[in-house]
């Protein structure tokens, strides 16, 4: 179950990055910044909680 959640978190982070890039290209910088922040938090959560060493 942990590997599935870690994979889902990685996919979510990638999608948030794509959304942020699209929003930044369209000029909606505030929402793009929030999307980048959300992606960063998902990556942090994934690396500290979901990934086993």
PyMOL commands that set and color helices and strands:
alter all, ss='L'
color gray80, all
select helices_A, chain A and resi 2-26+29-50
alter helices_A, ss='H'
color red, helices_A
deselect
rebuild
show_as cartoon
